[in-house]
Amino acid sequence: MSDFIIVGAGAIGMLTALALRQRGYAVTLIDRQQAGRESSWAGGGILSPLYPWRYADSVTALAQRSQQLYPALVAALTDATGIDPEHVPSGLLMLDGAGEDDPLAWGRRTGVDIQSVDAAMVASIQPGLAGMDAPAWWMPEMAQIRNPRLLRALRAAMDVHGVEVVEGAAVERLEVAHGRVEGVRLAGKRLASDAVILAAGAWSAGLLGDSFAPPRIEPVRGQMLILNAPGSGIERIVMRAGRYLIPRLGGRILVGSTVELAGFEKRTTAEARDELHQFAIELAPALAHASIEHHWAGLRPGVPAGVPYIGAHPGIEGLFLHAGHFRNGLVMGPASTELLVQLIEGETPRLDAAPYAFDAPRPGGLR
Ligand SMILES: Cc1cc2nc3c(=O)[nH]c(=O)nc-3n(C[C@H](O)[C@H](O)[C@H](O)COP(=O)(O)OP(=O)(O)OC[C@H]3O[C@@H](n4cnc5c(N)ncnc54)[C@H](O)[C@@H]3O)c2cc1C
């Protein structure tokens, strides 16, 4: 019998499995399909919240801690698996978004390097942009991760470190008796464990069902494009009006992303494709000749205020939640994993765990 069953092998489930295995636990990780094919694959891999000053301090705290953890995580994964997740310090340039807020005051308070830049500075940071509205905001230290490669590296690390991975098998329900988790039901059979971690992204609330007070997690669709654009000159992550360009090594540019409430409907739409394509060309006219290589959609695990659930379920002994990372699962993942493992081990956590508790207030809407 495993010490832990983890339901869901996205970035969050695999990071959790790896961390627990490295602490010596026997871990079984289950996904209903191939590992790493849902939101964690669909995402952009920007390792910062977008317009980060708009977020709660609890989101900033996880992002900042992850930003510290990423270089060593990437080095260890590359070393163990031979797959480099391409952690690239592209910087993040936001051409709008301050509104009533004061990003510089936020930067001073949190210690994040954020600078106000004028049009001439924007042109030197990232030449070739059109129609910029001053002031813009520049975060030179922000990086990106190539998330499909991160997932491949994590999946390979499961084998290297001895995590048991069950793919292509949906967990039908949790097995709970007398207020304790006893395992999960898988293909009609019980798989027993005294500890279960729910890391099923947008599908997490459904697995708890109404009887166990489900967390407030709901799917929020995001559509993205990838352009084949060698020689475009785009080398920074650039944002305007909630949309962004992410330059990958090798000349491809990701264009994202929509934020849509469409239930569990993961299809793409022609409207979104045209709108994202138009955005890219208006922002960087050199992209007019780039071809669209691929267009896809993913379902983010949306939660109010973007604050994930990390920790024990209050009503079911042995059940832990690690879900609801919404728009920032790739950036928050390493730190939220560290926090969950510290809570499981009974250690004093490095970050205050209260904001991520099951019944903590999460004021505000989906963001
Ligand atoms: C378009 C888009 C852009 C994004 N951009 C960024 C970004 O730039 N930076 C960032 O930090 N984040 C970004 N995100 C958000 C990020 O991708 C998510 O927060 C993160 O991937 C959530 O990870 P997860 O492991 O919880 O969920 P998922 O990756 O969705 O994994 C959940 C897993 O659970 C499995 N599962 C579900 N039900 C069951 C079941 N019954 N039994 C077994 N397995 C089950 C699924 O198959 C899936 O593999 C973006 C997301 C999207 C869609």
The ligand as a MOL file (V3000), in Angstrom:
LIG
                    3D

  0  0  0     0  0            999 V3000
M  V30 BEGIN CTAB
M  V30 COUNTS 53 58 0 0 0
M  V30 BEGIN ATOM
M  V30 1 C -4.0800 29.1220 -21.8350 0
M  V30 2 C -3.4340 28.9880 -20.4890 0
M  V30 3 C -2.3200 29.7700 -20.1840 0
M  V30 4 C -1.6860 29.6380 -18.9450 0
M  V30 5 N -0.5350 30.3380 -18.7220 0
M  V30 6 C 0.1190 30.1820 -17.5450 0
M  V30 7 C 1.3480 30.8490 -17.3190 0
M  V30 8 O 1.8710 31.5420 -18.2050 0
M  V30 9 N 1.9520 30.7020 -16.1060 0
M  V30 10 C 1.4040 29.9220 -15.1220 0
M  V30 11 O 1.9790 29.8430 -14.0380 0
M  V30 12 N 0.2410 29.2660 -15.3210 0
M  V30 13 C -0.4060 29.3760 -16.4990 0
M  V30 14 N -1.5950 28.7280 -16.7090 0
M  V30 15 C -2.2180 28.0240 -15.5940 0
M  V30 16 C -1.5840 26.6880 -15.3300 0
M  V30 17 O -1.4780 25.9870 -16.5390 0
M  V30 18 C -2.4330 25.9180 -14.3010 0
M  V30 19 O -2.6290 26.6860 -13.1410 0
M  V30 20 C -1.7450 24.6220 -13.8930 0
M  V30 21 O -1.3380 23.9210 -15.0240 0
M  V30 22 C -2.6470 23.7440 -13.0510 0
M  V30 23 O -1.9890 22.5160 -12.8800 0
M  V30 24 P -2.7410 21.2480 -12.3150 0
M  V30 25 O -1.7440 20.1560 -12.2550 0
M  V30 26 O -3.4820 21.6220 -11.0810 0
M  V30 27 O -3.8750 20.9480 -13.4040 0
M  V30 28 P -3.8310 20.1090 -14.7590 0
M  V30 29 O -2.5730 20.3290 -15.4910 0
M  V30 30 O -5.1010 20.3910 -15.4770 0
M  V30 31 O -3.7910 18.6170 -14.2630 0
M  V30 32 C -4.9000 17.9750 -13.6830 0
M  V30 33 C -4.7800 16.5010 -14.0180 0
M  V30 34 O -5.8080 15.7840 -13.3260 0
M  V30 35 C -6.2280 14.7380 -14.1740 0
M  V30 36 N -7.5340 14.2720 -13.7320 0
M  V30 37 C -8.7020 14.9480 -13.7290 0
M  V30 38 N -9.6990 14.1770 -13.2450 0
M  V30 39 C -9.1440 12.9780 -12.9310 0
M  V30 40 C -9.6550 11.7570 -12.4020 0
M  V30 41 N -10.9560 11.6070 -12.0940 0
M  V30 42 N -8.8040 10.7240 -12.2090 0
M  V30 43 C -7.4850 10.8380 -12.5170 0
M  V30 44 N -6.9570 11.9770 -13.0380 0
M  V30 45 C -7.7690 13.0350 -13.2320 0
M  V30 46 C -6.2320 15.3700 -15.5630 0
M  V30 47 O -6.1990 14.3980 -16.5850 0
M  V30 48 C -4.9740 16.2300 -15.5010 0
M  V30 49 O -3.8340 15.5550 -16.0110 0
M  V30 50 C -2.2190 28.7750 -17.9620 0
M  V30 51 C -3.3190 27.9770 -18.2660 0
M  V30 52 C -3.9190 28.0640 -19.5260 0
M  V30 53 C -5.0770 27.1660 -19.8560 0
M  V30 END ATOM
M  V30 BEGIN BOND
M  V30 1 1 1 2
M  V30 2 1 2 3
M  V30 3 2 2 52
M  V30 4 2 3 4
M  V30 5 1 4 5
M  V30 6 1 4 50
M  V30 7 2 5 6
M  V30 8 1 6 7
M  V30 9 1 6 13
M  V30 10 2 7 8
M  V30 11 1 7 9
M  V30 12 1 9 10
M  V30 13 2 10 11
M  V30 14 1 10 12
M  V30 15 2 12 13
M  V30 16 1 13 14
M  V30 17 1 14 15
M  V30 18 1 14 50
M  V30 19 1 15 16
M  V30 20 1 16 17
M  V30 21 1 16 18
M  V30 22 1 18 19
M  V30 23 1 18 20
M  V30 24 1 20 21
M  V30 25 1 20 22
M  V30 26 1 22 23
M  V30 27 1 23 24
M  V30 28 2 24 25
M  V30 29 1 24 26
M  V30 30 1 24 27
M  V30 31 1 27 28
M  V30 32 2 28 29
M  V30 33 1 28 30
M  V30 34 1 28 31
M  V30 35 1 31 32
M  V30 36 1 32 33
M  V30 37 1 33 34
M  V30 38 1 33 48
M  V30 39 1 34 35
M  V30 40 1 35 36
M  V30 41 1 35 46
M  V30 42 1 36 37
M  V30 43 1 36 45
M  V30 44 2 37 38
M  V30 45 1 38 39
M  V30 46 1 39 40
M  V30 47 2 39 45
M  V30 48 1 40 41
M  V30 49 2 40 42
M  V30 50 1 42 43
M  V30 51 2 43 44
M  V30 52 1 44 45
M  V30 53 1 46 47
M  V30 54 1 46 48
M  V30 55 1 48 49
M  V30 56 2 50 51
M  V30 57 1 51 52
M  V30 58 1 52 53
M  V30 END BOND
M  V30 END CTAB
M  END
